[in-house]
Amino acid sequence: HKDWKEVVPLLMPALDREVKHRNQLISSEKFEPNWKNLKTWLNQRCWEQEYTFENEFSKVPQSIKVKVSTE
């Protein structure tokens, strides 16, 4: 790739995101595709792929009702 100088710093963070995404799939018992070949991953610019992650706090209620005594 002609833009390799800009791309190289992006590869490790992208790989970290992919590992995090795969771990999340495993923990939620969802389908987990096989790893791509490194050459394919680079040539298809897979580091640009975006993932959606479950929010760690998504299971926490957004609001809590509190009973306040007026004594």
Sine and cosine of phi, psi and omega as CSV:
sin_phi,cos_phi,sin_psi,cos_psi,sin_omega,cos_omega
0.00,0.00,0.62,-0.78,-0.02,-1.00
-0.95,0.30,-0.39,0.92,-0.04,-1.00
-0.99,-0.15,0.49,0.87,-0.12,-0.99
-0.87,0.49,-0.50,0.86,-0.01,-1.00
-0.92,0.40,-0.54,0.84,0.05,-1.00
-0.99,0.15,-0.48,0.88,-0.11,-0.99
-0.99,0.16,-0.63,0.78,-0.10,-0.99
-0.80,0.61,-0.70,0.72,0.02,-1.00
-0.92,0.39,-0.29,0.96,-0.02,-1.00
-1.00,0.07,-0.27,0.96,-0.14,-0.99
-0.93,0.36,-0.73,0.69,-0.04,-1.00
-0.91,0.41,-0.72,0.70,0.08,-1.00
-0.87,0.49,-0.58,0.81,0.03,-1.00
-0.92,0.40,-0.64,0.77,0.03,-1.00
-0.92,0.40,-0.62,0.78,0.07,-1.00
-0.88,0.47,-0.66,0.75,0.05,-1.00
-0.89,0.45,-0.64,0.77,0.00,-1.00
-0.91,0.42,-0.67,0.75,0.03,-1.00
-0.89,0.45,-0.70,0.72,0.02,-1.00
-0.87,0.49,-0.69,0.73,0.01,-1.00
-0.89,0.45,-0.69,0.72,0.01,-1.00
-0.90,0.44,-0.65,0.76,0.03,-1.00
-0.89,0.45,-0.61,0.79,0.03,-1.00
-0.92,0.39,-0.64,0.77,0.05,-1.00
-0.89,0.46,-0.67,0.74,0.00,-1.00
-0.90,0.44,-0.72,0.70,-0.05,-1.00
-0.92,0.38,-0.49,0.87,0.02,-1.00
-1.00,-0.08,0.13,0.99,0.06,-1.00
0.84,0.55,0.67,0.74,0.06,-1.00
-0.98,-0.21,0.18,-0.98,0.01,-1.00
-0.87,0.50,0.72,-0.69,0.00,-1.00
-0.83,-0.55,0.95,-0.32,-0.01,-1.00
-0.93,0.36,0.37,-0.93,0.05,-1.00
-0.92,0.39,0.37,-0.93,0.08,-1.00
-0.90,0.43,0.60,-0.80,0.10,-0.99
-0.98,0.19,0.46,-0.89,0.13,-0.99
-0.89,0.46,0.64,-0.77,-0.05,-1.00
-0.84,0.54,-0.67,0.75,0.00,-1.00
-0.88,0.47,-0.67,0.74,0.04,-1.00
-0.91,0.42,-0.70,0.72,-0.02,-1.00
-0.85,0.52,-0.65,0.76,0.01,-1.00
-0.96,0.28,-0.75,0.66,-0.08,-1.00
-0.92,0.39,-0.53,0.85,0.01,-1.00
-1.00,-0.02,0.12,0.99,0.03,-1.00
0.81,0.59,0.71,0.70,-0.05,-1.00
-0.93,0.36,-0.25,0.97,0.06,-1.00
-0.92,0.40,-0.25,0.97,0.02,-1.00
-1.00,0.07,-0.10,1.00,-0.02,-1.00
-0.91,0.42,0.66,-0.75,0.01,-1.00
-0.97,-0.24,0.60,-0.80,0.02,-1.00
-0.87,-0.49,0.48,-0.88,0.15,-0.99
-0.96,-0.27,0.78,-0.62,-0.01,-1.00
-0.94,-0.33,0.61,-0.79,0.09,-1.00
-0.94,0.35,0.69,-0.72,0.03,-1.00
-0.95,0.33,0.75,-0.67,-0.01,-1.00
-0.88,0.48,-0.45,0.89,-0.05,-1.00
-0.98,-0.19,0.17,0.99,-0.08,-1.00
-0.91,0.41,-0.37,0.93,-0.02,-1.00
-1.00,0.00,-0.05,1.00,0.02,-1.00
-1.00,0.06,0.73,-0.68,0.02,-1.00
-0.85,0.52,0.58,-0.81,-0.02,-1.00
-0.97,0.24,-0.50,0.86,0.03,-1.00
-0.64,-0.76,0.50,-0.86,-0.02,-1.00
-0.80,-0.60,0.78,-0.63,0.05,-1.00
-0.99,0.10,0.74,-0.67,-0.02,-1.00
-0.85,-0.52,0.77,-0.64,0.04,-1.00
-1.00,0.08,0.83,-0.55,-0.03,-1.00
-0.94,-0.35,0.80,-0.60,0.04,-1.00
-1.00,0.05,0.60,-0.80,-0.04,-1.00
-0.96,-0.28,0.54,0.84,-0.02,-1.00
-0.98,0.19,0.00,0.00,0.00,0.00
